[in-house]
Each structure stands twice: as structure tokens, then as C-alpha cells.
């Protein structure tokens, strides 16, 4: 990820977000990433209008991509295109919701650690311990213990994703806390809560936006991995569940389309979110765009 925008550079940046977004969309890679993310959001929201929810069995078993079935069918005759469309809804829902959980926890702990020294001692230790834990085995263990559902997966992924956000926010917050205008706010009698919410938080907002995009993409990957291991919601379609069905039916070698299209969907989302985050960080930094 690109270097986060420093406070002194943020002071020189455009006062409104509108010019920043225009600069973001003028970059071909930024425009392409935003287009891909927008299309996926539209597909997720309009899934019932695009394709019927997959269910039951069909007569066209293991049919390759064609005009009747754009992404082919599986061993039950279900349409892979419909599965990918409905999987987009579940995968994006988990990715966004888990990202929000991680961002809220990580930002709160990171800002508190950056400004309040007693909190920093505890927050840093907890964050380091969480980062040192074997995340994937723990997520697998918890997902296997609790009743698998969209919301339990969301909470599990979000809880294990916040330490990276907290470390980034804390690092940026420490730089902001050392700025002269923060000392001025203290001299004028501003409370710690006001300094954190009115002075430090606005300075780290660009980093939070980038973290949302990157954390959401990692959450989608985590959900796909857990679902592929059979720990996802059996009542909801997701990209990981499509891959699991292909593996269980033993048709991976002969029905390549059953794994190709959900894998491409995951790849496109992760690439688009990563590129969008990097480009947004770049255009907010005048040192990188000639500002």
C-alpha cells in the first residue's frame, strides 16, 4: 500500500473532496477500479432482477458456457451465472460488514492509543498479540464451533481484521498528535475527546477510506476460504460455496467453468479494491500528483 498522507500534506490538499474524486476518476486505473466496484455493487443489489435464485435441479447437467447458460451449469444442472450473481450479494455483504466492524474497532483503538498514553500501553500489547495469533486456524475453529451463518462469519472475520487497521491508525495518529496545532488545542483547554474527534480523526480519514477498501477485499477472501472449507452459510450462495460445490462433486478437472467464473469474480473484486485504495491515497497526496 502506498505511504499514507501525512498531516502537513493534508493541509495543502484540496479543501473539498470533489476535486479529489475528479482527479481519482481521471486516472485510467482509478476509473476502471471504480467501474468494476460499481458494477459489482449494482449486481449485488439487483440480483433478483438479473437471475432467479439457484435451487433444485435442471436438465442441462455439466453444460459448458453457451447462449442459454453464459457460465455453464453444474452437476445438478444449476446455472453458474445465477450462482455467481447471487454469490456477489453475499460475498459483498460479508466483505463490507466485516470491514466496517474492523474499521470501527481499529480506528477507536488506534486513535485512543495515539493520544492517550495509558491506553497506548494496553492497546499496543493487545494489537501485537492479535497480530501474532494464527488468524486462519482460529477463524476455522470459531466458524466450526458456532452455527455457520452470514452474520457469524461477518463477526468472526471483522474481529480478526481490526489489529492491522489499529496499527495503521495509531502510526498516523502519533504523527498528528505531535503537530503544533494539537499542542495549541491543549493550551486552549480542549478536552482529549475533542482533540481526538475534531483534530486527529479528520487527519486520518483518507487512511480510513483506504483501509475500508483493503479490509473489505481481504474479508471477501477470508469468507471464500471459510466457505470452501465447508464453514460458510449453507443457506446462502457465495463465491466460496460455488467453489466448494465444484470440489465436492469432483468435476473440477472436467467442468472448468464451475471454478473459473467465481474465481475471476474474487480476483476482480480484490484487484479493483486494492487499486482503488492505492489511487485514492495517491490523489489525496499533492506530493504524488504535482499539487
Order of alpha helices (4+ residues) and beta strands (2+ residues): alpha-alpha-alpha-alpha-alpha-alpha-alpha-alpha-alpha-alpha-alpha-alpha-alpha
